[in-house]
Amino acid sequence: MEHGERVVIEGVEFEAALTVRSDIGLLALHGSKEGGTAELAREVAARTGATALVFTQPAGTPVHIPSHRMSEAPCEALREFLAHVSLTVSLHGHLRPDATRSIFLGGANRAAALALGRPLALLAPAFATVTDLELIPAGLRGLNPRNPVNLTRAGGVQVELPLAARTARPEKVQGAPETPPRAVADALAAGIGELAAERPG
């Protein structure tokens, strides 16, 4: 089941696209601002049979609204996602100049972070996968209890991807979709597969 919704959050217009499948969900809250996260969420969800919810901004310069404030939006698609999904993997992008090759796995479900991290760790030496919360910058840990990644029944994993892990294109073309690196998409898909295999029932 697929449906889209237009919603205004803090004066910014978003399009929320929800595809309902399994009880594992891929979430991209900042699909226009954090390039490649929307494309990765859609692709990995389609490959693994996961549910996907992607937020994009159809017009203007993309605005970043913190995740915990997105959860308060009057958005039926987000409410449906949170009700249907038991475990969330939320994809974000970071631009930390001292961590241009670091993939950080935050979120409240630490067992799921470790499971998702195993196939991502195989991307080394191209990328370093960090699952130790003490080594993740405080602003990227995804531990706010109102963050949507933590609002599903089993909580979830916040995946913070550097630019090189989100796009394989050397130059940004305004309005054009990103092309995430194949190896990153494959690793995320493998990680979702591991999470699905570990789910009860």
C-alpha positions as CSV (number, residue, x, y, z in Angstrom):
1,M,0.0,0.0,0.0
2,E,1.4,3.4,-1.0
3,H,0.2,6.9,-0.4
4,G,1.5,10.4,-0.3
5,E,0.5,13.4,1.8
6,R,1.3,17.1,1.8
7,V,1.9,18.5,5.3
8,V,3.1,21.8,6.6
9,I,5.6,21.6,9.5
10,E,6.7,24.8,11.2
11,G,5.7,26.8,8.0
12,V,7.6,24.4,5.7
13,E,5.8,22.3,3.1
14,F,6.7,18.7,2.9
15,E,5.6,15.7,0.9
16,A,5.5,12.5,2.9
17,A,5.5,9.3,0.8
18,L,4.6,6.1,2.7
19,T,4.9,2.6,1.4
20,V,3.6,0.0,3.8
21,R,5.2,-3.4,3.8
22,S,6.8,-5.3,6.8
23,D,7.1,-4.2,10.4
24,I,10.7,-3.0,9.9
25,G,10.7,0.6,8.6
26,L,13.1,2.8,6.7
27,L,12.7,6.5,7.5
28,A,14.2,9.5,5.8
29,L,13.0,12.7,7.6
30,H,15.3,15.1,5.7
31,G,15.2,13.7,2.2
32,S,15.7,17.0,0.4
33,K,18.2,18.5,2.9
34,E,20.4,15.4,3.4
35,G,20.9,14.2,-0.1
36,G,20.9,10.5,-0.8
37,T,18.9,9.5,2.3
38,A,15.6,9.5,0.5
39,E,17.0,7.4,-2.4
40,L,18.6,5.0,0.0
41,A,15.5,4.6,2.1
42,R,13.4,3.8,-1.0
43,E,15.9,1.4,-2.6
44,V,16.7,-0.5,0.5
45,A,13.1,-0.8,1.6
46,A,12.1,-2.1,-1.9
47,R,14.9,-4.6,-1.9
48,T,14.2,-6.0,1.6
49,G,10.4,-5.7,1.8
50,A,10.5,-3.1,4.5
51,T,8.1,-0.2,5.0
52,A,9.4,3.2,3.9
53,L,8.5,6.7,4.8
54,V,10.3,9.5,3.0
55,F,9.9,13.3,3.6
56,T,10.9,15.7,0.8
57,Q,10.4,19.4,0.3
58,P,8.9,20.0,-3.1
59,A,9.9,23.7,-3.4
60,G,12.4,26.3,-2.2
61,T,15.7,25.8,-0.4
62,P,15.5,22.8,1.9
63,V,15.1,23.5,5.6
64,H,16.3,21.3,8.4
65,I,13.8,20.7,11.1
66,P,15.1,18.7,14.0
67,S,13.8,15.1,14.1
68,H,12.2,15.4,17.6
69,R,10.1,18.3,16.3
70,M,9.0,16.4,13.2
71,S,7.3,13.8,15.4
72,E,4.9,16.5,16.6
73,A,3.7,17.3,13.0
74,P,0.0,16.7,12.1
75,C,1.0,14.0,9.6
76,E,-1.2,11.0,9.1
77,A,1.6,9.2,7.2
78,L,3.9,9.5,10.1
79,R,1.3,8.3,12.6
80,E,0.5,5.3,10.3
81,F,4.2,4.5,10.0
82,L,4.7,4.6,13.8
83,A,1.7,2.4,14.4
84,H,2.6,-0.2,11.8
85,V,6.4,-0.5,12.3
86,S,7.9,-2.1,15.3
87,L,11.6,-1.3,14.5
88,T,12.8,1.8,12.7
89,V,16.0,2.5,10.8
90,S,16.2,6.2,10.3
91,L,18.7,7.5,7.6
92,H,20.3,10.9,8.0
93,G,23.3,12.7,6.6
94,H,26.1,14.5,8.4
95,L,28.8,16.8,7.2
96,R,31.3,16.6,10.1
97,P,34.6,17.8,8.7
98,D,36.6,15.6,11.1
99,A,34.5,12.5,10.2
100,T,34.1,12.5,6.4
101,R,34.3,8.7,6.3
102,S,32.5,7.8,9.5
103,I,29.1,6.1,9.6
104,F,27.5,6.6,13.0
105,L,24.9,4.2,14.3
106,G,22.9,5.8,17.1
107,G,19.3,5.4,18.3
108,A,17.9,3.7,21.4
109,N,18.0,0.1,20.2
110,R,21.6,-0.7,20.7
111,A,21.3,-4.5,19.9
112,A,19.8,-3.5,16.5
113,A,22.6,-0.9,16.0
114,L,25.2,-3.7,16.5
115,A,23.4,-6.0,14.1
116,L,23.0,-3.3,11.4
117,G,26.7,-2.4,12.0
118,R,28.1,-5.8,11.1
119,P,27.6,-5.6,7.3
120,L,28.4,-1.9,7.3
121,A,31.7,-2.6,9.0
122,L,32.7,-4.6,5.9
123,L,32.8,-1.3,4.0
124,A,36.2,-0.6,5.7
125,P,38.6,0.9,4.8
126,A,36.4,3.1,2.6
127,F,34.2,3.9,5.7
128,A,34.5,3.5,9.4
129,T,31.3,2.2,11.2
130,V,30.9,3.5,14.7
131,T,28.5,1.9,17.1
132,D,29.9,3.0,20.4
133,L,27.7,5.8,21.6
134,E,30.7,7.4,23.5
135,L,32.5,7.8,20.2
136,I,29.5,9.3,18.3
137,P,29.1,13.1,18.5
138,A,26.4,14.1,20.9
139,G,24.2,15.7,18.3
140,L,24.2,12.6,16.1
141,R,23.3,10.0,18.7
142,G,19.6,10.0,18.1
143,L,18.6,9.4,21.7
144,N,15.9,12.1,22.1
145,P,12.8,10.1,23.3
146,R,10.6,12.2,21.0
147,N,12.8,11.4,17.9
148,P,10.6,9.2,15.6
149,V,13.4,6.6,15.5
150,N,12.7,5.9,19.2
151,L,8.9,6.0,19.0
152,T,8.2,2.6,17.5
153,R,7.6,-0.4,19.8
154,A,11.2,-1.7,19.6
155,G,12.8,1.7,19.1
156,G,15.4,1.9,16.3
157,V,18.7,2.8,14.8
158,Q,19.7,6.3,13.6
159,V,22.2,6.0,10.8
160,E,24.2,9.1,10.2
161,L,25.9,8.9,6.8
162,P,28.8,11.1,5.5
163,L,28.4,12.7,2.1
164,A,30.5,10.1,0.4
165,A,28.2,7.3,1.7
166,R,25.1,9.0,0.3
167,T,26.0,10.1,-3.2
168,A,28.4,8.7,-5.9
169,R,28.1,11.9,-8.0
170,P,31.0,14.4,-7.7
171,E,28.7,17.4,-8.3
172,K,25.2,18.2,-7.1
173,V,22.6,18.9,-9.8
174,Q,19.7,20.9,-8.3
175,G,16.5,18.9,-8.3
176,A,18.2,15.7,-9.6
177,P,18.0,12.5,-7.5
178,E,21.2,11.4,-5.8
179,T,22.9,8.1,-6.8
180,P,24.0,6.4,-3.5
181,P,27.1,4.2,-3.7
182,R,26.1,0.6,-4.6
183,A,28.3,-0.8,-1.8
184,V,26.5,1.3,0.9
185,A,23.0,0.3,-0.4
186,D,24.1,-3.4,-0.4
187,A,25.4,-3.2,3.1
188,L,22.3,-1.5,4.4
189,A,20.1,-4.1,2.7
190,A,22.2,-6.9,4.3
191,G,21.8,-5.2,7.6
192,I,18.0,-5.0,7.3
193,G,18.1,-8.6,6.4
194,E,19.9,-9.4,9.6
195,L,17.4,-7.4,11.6
196,A,14.5,-9.2,10.0
197,A,16.1,-12.6,10.7
198,E,16.4,-11.7,14.4
199,R,12.8,-10.5,14.8
200,P,10.6,-12.7,16.9
201,G,8.1,-14.9,15.1
